[in-house]
Amino acid sequence: MNMTFLQEMFQSITQRDALLRRRQGDGTPPDHRRLVEACQRLLESDGEASSIALASRALGMYQRLAPEERQRFFERLASDFAAEPAQIDAAYARYAEQRDNASLEALFEACEPRRQELIRRLNLTSGGTVELVHMREDLLGLLREQPELSAIDADFAHLFGSWFNRGFLMLKRIDWDTPASILEKIIRYEAVHEIRDWDDLRRRLDARDRRCFAFFHPAIGDDPLIFVEVALHKGLPARIQPILAGEDSGVEEPEEADTAAFFGISNCQTGLRGISFGNFLIKQVVQELKQELPQLRHFVTLSPVPGFAQWLAERRDDETLPEAVRETLAELETPAWHEDAERAERLRAVLKPLAARYLVDEKNARGLPLNPVARFHLGNGAELHRINWLGDVSKKGLKQAAGLMVNYLYVLDDIERNHENYTANATVARSSEVKDLARKARKLAKGETSK
């Protein structure tokens, strides 16, 4: 008799029964207390089939909880499913006395919060991974007001880091022949440059000078984790509007391009925030493109600078800056300032150096670049290569970055060295052009003029 077949059939029946109960419930509206009891039973279960059914039932109860009940459930997770201090003390005492691998393993086990085993067991049921990703999304929405729940988030992040490691990710090219269900998600998830409609999407996917790649995970199905849009180009692009409009890229055939420009990277799953996919994605896409188009010499981004306009607004009241500089910055309040050539030129002379200062010198509490996009690409080993004036004159681009965009250059021979220098010393790899702009920023701060 084929035992594997019987096991699969039994599991299928168990999951269908559990799914039915999740949908219908038992007639009693769920609350966080009943869910906590279900989770306790799941942890006490020692049978595979019963654990699958219990996990399915618990996740179904969670889905039907009202938002305030979900909040109370997370609070109970933090308090009732933590590690036991007495067990940790006893395990540490044994390790301090014996210092062998067995006692060390016991100490590790005692230190692990019970929540982690609960999350593992909830993942037993079909579709459990997706629902746990959504559960973490709910949790992330509570952290600002309830930072004490961050320990639960650390447990999710720890487990997701293993479940979504590079070995499980599948790279797929997205084109106009990709199933419509996936294309609809690409439209919805695009986070950098809005895709207005299907015609807009077709311009980005169907042209011979465009590429799009996404990472998928077996447990998530046809829902992408992250995707990147690429424009094949002659030379490094400086402006995003021609790319989005599908205007001339300088190449008629892909083989004529010398540059692959990454102009949009979008994370799709909020519940996977902080789980690194982008660095793997860019590096693998570079390899894919090099294999398809070996003549490509430059791999570069055309990136937004979110937060720069806000940082500039704060500088307008910075009395350490000369009054003339602050008066120039005030011109950003003028409607359509970028369409006035004289005003735009005055602002260019100030904003590009200040952008270099912002990207190179301004740091967060951890001593890393203040700008999140800079942290991402510099951490991947890229070089801050060029600051592009009026690279994005859309309403969003003007609002978040005074129209500036940045090229981060990925030089294959330098990636590892740049990454190591950034990781060890927060060193910002930058071109001579950016270094010159940073020097001009220091002169501006002193009231000196530069040419």
Secondary structure, DSSP 8 states (H G I E B T S, - for coil): --HHHHHHHHHHHHHHHHHHHHHH--SS---HHHHHHHHHHHHH---HHHHHHHHHHHHHHHHTS-HHHHHHHHHHHHHHSS--HHHHHHHHHHHHHH-SHHHHHHHHHHHS-HHHHHHHHHTTSTTHHHHHHHHHHHHHTTTTT-GGGHHHHHHHHHHHHHHTSGGG-EEEE--TTS-HHHHHHHHHH--SS---SHHHHHHHHTSTTEEEEEEE-TTTTTS-SEEEEEEEESS----SHHHHHT---S-SSGGG--EEEEEEEEE--GGGTTS--HHHHHHHHHHHHHHH-TT--EEEE-B--TTHHHHHHHHTT-TTS-HHHHHHHHGGGSTTGGG-HHHHHHHHHHHHHHHHHHHHT-B-TTSSBS-HHHHHHHHTT-EEEEEETTS--SHHHHHHHTT-EEEEEE-TTTHHHHHHHHHHH----B-HHHHHHHHHHHHHHTT----
